[in-house]
Amino acid sequence: MHVVMFADQHLESLGGAQVSMRLQKRFLERAGHVVTVVAPRLHRPAPDDTAYLDLPSIPLTLDREYALTWPGARTDRFVDSEMGARLPVDVVHVQADFWGAYIGHRFAARHGLPVVHTMHNRVDVGIEATAPFPGLVLRALNAWARRALPRQVAAPAAGRDIAPAGSDIDGWAYLRRLAAVSRAVTAPSGHFARRLERHGVADAVDVIWNGIDDDALDAALAAGPTERRPGRPRFVWLGRMSPEKRLLPFLEAVAESGIDAEVEIIGGGGQLRAAQRLIERRAPVASVTFAGRLSYAETLRRLADADAVVQTSIGFETQGMTVFEAASLGTPAVVSDPDIGAELGAGIWTVPDATVAALSQTLRRSAADIAAGSPVTPDASVAERFRQSSRTAAMVAVYERAVAAGR
């Protein structure tokens, strides 16, 4: 098949969805499919790939990492012109929430193509965590969607009340608009899929985890963990340094817990300086290092070497990919989000509530278990179920179903 993916951001930019899409692309190509990726042009040097169709864009952030392409007639003409030599297309896979989604759905509508839409984000929680006036933002977003999305409603959503009265500040109404013009909807976790169904976004949502690179997983498993230092646990926190990820409460908990441990923070973002200042001010017993942004392979190596990975966001993650990557490598996790903990199952220390006190107590408990040589153990089957090759096969089955439904 020829699969055309649409994204809000270039695949070579930073972000979990971009990492997932790069893996999906590579494993689809490995399975013999053709992939085109349509996304805003990146405004910094990046690896080139003939599969990328870069849209004219404007930078969104000062570091020029993220960009925006305005959906409309001019962009439609550009996409059609550039896609002319790449036709025919079998299926459109939208993995975007904003302008990339509008551009992708408009392209599919013009050419009568089926759309599979992967919901990567809790739009309501993300906007509430990052925008000063979330109600206004959601109102504007729903208005934008009404204008930019195709008018017709896809068959699976026919008859659904897509946006009932008073829903302009409802993130679920926004996602219902996207699902209404999709032939299939997927989500990267069971808990998010069931939440989408409960809020009427789609009648049935396919659960397809974001996977881990088979080759990188095999290499990390073959290498095995480095020699453990007895008595001093190693914790890794990995992610974007922004409020919804709750890095600062984690560092407060590290200081309050008094654990004698090595704590490594991997990633970057707007709260880096605040995090560094917090450590300088609190001077915890634990040694805390900021590793910055690391390559995918190096990140997996650090996860394999850790005694535990710590995941602190609550209600924001649609999957919580880090803890699944860690579990695939045999590394347990301290988990704050009960939905993610339930999906992961074994191999976790659960934080009972969102307070710093609860997190510090759980850190003390996990550190004591690790130091005693009796940590919790992840489910060994996760490593096989999480491989990208298996996730790609599952997604291809959704593509085939979406294509067949239109015949």
Buried (B, 14 or more C-beta within 10 A) or exposed (E): BEBBBBBBBBBBBBBBBBBBBBBBBBBBBEEEBBBBBBBBBBBEEBEEEEBBBBBEBEBBEEEEBBBBBBBBEEBBEBBEEBBEEBEEBBBBBBBBBBBBBBBBBBBBBEBEBBBBBBBBBBBBBBBBBEEEEBEEBBBEBBEBBBEBBBEEBBEBBEEBEBBEEEBBBBBBBBBBBBBBBBBBBBBBBBBBBBBBBEBBBBEEBBBBBBBBBBEBBEBBBEEEBEEEEEEBBBBBBBBBBBBBBBBBBBBBBBBBBBBBBBBBBBBBBEBBEEBBEBBEEEEBEBEBEBBEEBEBEEBBBBBBBBBBBBBBBBBBBBBBBBBBBBBBBBBBBBBBBBBBBEBBEEBBBBBEEBEBEBBBBBBBBBBEBBBEEEBBEBEEEBBEBBBBBBBBEBBBEBBEBBBEEEE
